[in-house]
Amino acid sequence: MLKEKLTPFLERYDEISALLSSPEITNDIKKMTELSKEQAELEPLKEKATEYLQTCEAIEENKSLLEDSELGELAKEELKDLEKRKEELEEEIKLLLIPKDPNDERNVYLELRAGTGGDEAALFVADLFKAYIRYAESKGWKAEIVSSSESALNGYKEIIVLIKGKGAYSRLKYEAGTHRVQRVPETESQGRVHTSAITVAVMPEVDDIEIEINPNDLKIDVMRSSGCGGQSVNTTDSAVRITHIPTGIVVTNQDEKSQHKNKEKALKILKARLYEMQIKEQEEKSAKERKEQVGTGDRSGRIRTYNYPQNRITDHRIGLTLYRLDAIMEGGLFDEIIDPLIAHYQAEEIKRAGL
């Protein structure tokens, strides 16, 4: 029964309200802040639960009036509206009962890398990167290139972008995985369709206090920048490569003219990768326990195909196919894919929670 599932949350809300008015809590700023935050998170559920319980009560009252000669017809009409509202509230409450991803409100790093396909894969890295930038702009988010490695024909072997905005991670976490592109490359004279692939890694930006790195675990090398970069290229040792010895993770940054700034950016990326590694380990452990992958779906397999000749985009995780690839890429209209993905994973979580 949904009513029974709501009881602990309503009791906790009332308990917090009582605690916040007690003298020992009002004198403890830290505890008061924690409780206020918890209460604010419970507020939407409390409001919906209250309305749901009132609606259930009204339904029972109207049912008792159905046989009344004067009020029976009116009660019958009201019951239709109340039953409909009850169903709506049940769906809204189920979504609110799903455990929140603690990273959802964070900024997010997107790391795009060319895979199979050579120059064509690098060109698609550039195209998908631009589409993500358009999507970020449509949401009012800010995007900042953290690191990049250019290839021939204005492509990228790799590019890392930090997207800043409320809920950026919650929307973009589903982009992690292998993206396959099918199209005629600019260098193809015969007009044949080639298949290439790139990978996208998605990492929430983390605070320094959340990931502690022992300086003794780092090997830091400085070198001269290479590639496009203006007059400072090859004149100063500004590029930085950091190797995290325990995990073997290597981060290189050369986009800034200052060695200090490159080191700072590289450390931020390293922390994000270590945090993402923790998330993966937790998910793999959970997956073994219940024998299925959860959360953001399969992070390593092919998740999406972009077929340019057919103007088709297919997300393989949910079997969604849209024949408007051009509009999605040129307009950054990823909500057309992300919204169904979110709905799918929410439905999975609702089933898993037995709601």
N, C-alpha and C positions, 0 to 999 in steps of 0.2 A: 504493500500500500504506500502510495506517495506521501500520504499524511504522516505516516510513521517515519519515513525518511527525512521529513522536514523538521520533526520535533527537536532533534539535537541541535540543529542550526538556530532555531528560534530560541531555544533555551540558552544557547551560548550568547546570542545577541543580548538577551535580557541580563545575563550574567555580566557581560561587559559594561552594559549601561549602569548596573549597580556598582561595579568596581570603579568606574570613572567618576562617580560622585562620592567615593569614599576618601577620607582625609589622607590615608597613607599613599594612595595613588596620585592624588592631586599634588603631592609634594615630591613625587618621583617623576621628573620630566621624561626620562627615557622610557619608563614603563607606560606612562600615559600616552606617549607618542605611538608606542607599539600597539596598545589596545585601541587607540583611535583609528589607526590604520586598519586593524583587523575588523573593527566595526564598520568602517567605510566599505570594506570589501564584501561584508555580509549584507549591507544595506539593500542592494538590488534584489537579493534573494528574499530578504525579510519582507519587502514590499509586495513582491509577487506571491509569496506564501500567504501573507495576510489576506490578499484579495482572493486567492484560491480557496482558503478556508471559509471566507465569507460567502463565496459563490456556492460552495458545497452546501453550506447551511441554508442559503436561499433556495437551492434546488429542493432540499428536503421539505422546506416550508411550503413551497408551491405544490409539491407532490401530495401533501396532506390536504390541499384545497381542491384537488381535481374533482372530487365527488360533490363539492359544494355547488348548489344550484345557481347561486348568484356569482360566485367568484371562480367557478371552475374553468370557464372559457378564457378568462383573463390569465389565470394561473397556467393554463396550457400554452398560451402564446409566450408568456414570460419564460417558461421552461425551455422553449426552443432556443432563445437567446442565451439563457444561462448555461445550457449544455454546450452550446457552441463556444462560449467564453471559457468554460471549464477545460475543454479540449485544447484551446489556444494556450491557456495558462500552463497546462501540463507540459506542453512542448517547450515553452519558454523556461519553465523551472528545470526541466531536464538538462537544458543547455547550461543553466547556471550551476547545476550540481556537478558538472564535469570538472575534475581537478584542473586548475589553471597551470599552464606552462609558465614557470617563473621567469622565463626569458622573453615572454611575448612583448613586453613594452620596451625592450632594449633597442638600441641602434644595432646595425648589422653589417658585417663584412661579407661581401660577395667576392669570391675568388674564381675567376674564369680562366681555364687553361685549355690550350689547343691539344687535341688528342690525335687520333688517326685522321689523315687527310692533308698533312703538310700545310702549304700556304692557304688552301681553301678552309681548313679548320681554323687557322689564325684569323682569316677574314670574318668567319662566322662569330668568333670571339668578339670582334669589334662590333658586328651587327647586333648581337644579343646584348652587349654592354650598352650600346646606344638605346636599345629598346627599354632596358631597365632604367636608364637615366630618364627617359620620357615618362615611364611609370612613376618614378620617384617624384618628378615634377608635378604630375597630375594629383599626387597625394599631398603636395606641399612640403615634401621632405627635401633635405639637402644632400647632395652627393659630393664626395671628395675622393679623388684618385689618390690612393696610398702608395701604390707601387705598380710599375708597368714594364713590360719587356716587348718592344715592338718587333715586328717581322716585316718581310717584304710586302709590297702592295698595300701599305697602310693597315695591316692587320696587327694582331697582338699574339705573341706566344703565351703571354700570361698578363692578366691585369687584376689588381685588387682594388675594390672601391668600398669606401665606408659610407653607408647610407644612414643619415641621422633623421629621426622623426619618431613620434609616438606610434608604437605598434608596428614599426618597420619589420622587426624580426617575425612577428606573428603572421604577417602577410607573405614574407619572402622565404620562410623556412622550408616551404614546399618545393623550392627550386633546386635543392641539393640533389645531385646525381648526374647521369650522363645524358646529354642532349644531342640527338642525332639530326643532321641536316642532309637533305637530298635536293640538289640543284645542279645546274650547269655552271661550272666555275668560269670566271672571267678569262682564264688561261686556256680553256677548252675550245679548240677550233672546230671540232666535229659535232658540237652540240650535244654531247653525251652527258647524262645525269650522273653525277658522282655522289657517293655517300661519305660523309665525314662525321666526326664526333668531337665534342668538347665536353669538359667536365665543369660543373659548378659546385663549389664548396660554400656552405653558408655557416657563418660563425657569429654568435652574438658578441657585441662589444662588452668587455667585462671591466669592472673596477679593479684597481691595483690590489685592494685588500682581499679580493676573492681568489686571486691566483698569486701565490707567493713563489718566487723563483730564487733558488740559491745561486748567488753569483759564481760560486765554484762549479756549478753545473753548466756554465756557459763558456763557449769558445768564440771569441769575437775577433774577426779579421777585418781590416780596413784595406781598401784598394781604390784604384782610380775608376771613375765611372766609365761606362761604355755606351755606345748608341747615341740617340738624339738627346741633346741636353745643353746645347749652347756653348759658350766660350769656356765654361769651367770644366767641360769634359776632358779627361786625360791630363789635367793640369794639377789637380789636388786629390789627395786620398780621402775623398768624401763618401764613397760608397762603403756600406757596412754589411757584413755577412755574419749572422749569429747562428751558432750551432748549439742546440740544446742536447748535451751529451747523453743524458739518460734515455731520451726518446729518439734521438737522431733527427729531430725536426730541424730544418735549415731555413732561415729567412734572410733574404737579401733585399736591401733597399738602397736606391741610388737616386731617387727622384728629387731630393733636396740638395742644394749646394753645400749645406752645412752637414758635417759628419755627425754632430750632436743630434740634429733633427732626424737624420736618417736612422740613427741608433734608437731614438725615441719611438719612431714609427715602427721599426722592426720589432722592438720589444712588445709593442701593443699587439701586433699581428701574432707574435709568438704566444702571448698570453691567451689570445682568442683561440688559437689552434689547440693549445693545451686544455682549455675549457671545453672546446668541442670534442676533444678526445675523451674527456670525462663523461660527457653526455652520451657519446657512442658506447662507452663501456657500460654505463648504466642501462642503456636501451638493450644492449646485447644480453646483459644479465636478465633483464625482464623478459626478453624474447625467449630465452632458454626456459625460463620458468613457466611461461604459458604457450611456448612453441609457436610464436608468431611475432613478426616485427610490428612495432606500434609507433605512434608519434608522428614523425614526418615521413613515414613510409621508407621504402628501400633507398638507402643513401648511395649505393654503389651501382645499381643496375640502371639500364636505360629507362628513363622516365618519360621522355617526350621526343616526338619526331616532327621536324619542320620540313614539309614537302612543298617546295616552291613551284614546280610545274603544275601541281594540282591545287595550289593556294590552300593547302591543308595543314592543320596543326593537330596532332593527336597526343593526348596524355594517356600513356599506357596503364597507369595505376588505376584509373577509374573508367577506362574505355571511352573517354570523351574525344570526339572529333569535331572540329569546326573548320568550315571552308571560308575562312577570312584571315588567313595568315598575314596578308599584306597589311590589313587594318590593325591587327594586334601588334605587329612589329613596328610599324610606322607611327602608331598612336600610343604605343605602350599600354595597350588595353588588356593587361594581364588579369584583371579582375574577372574576365570572362572564363578564365581557367581556374584562378585561385578560389573564387567563391564556391564552385562545385567541389573543389578539393577539400575546402574547409568543411562543407556540409557532409561530405563523405566520411572524413575522419571524426567529425562530431558524432555522426550516427554510429560509427564503430565504437566510440567511447561510451555512448549511451547503452549500447547492447552489452558491452563488457561490464559496465557498472550495474547491469540488471535493472535499469530504470524503466 
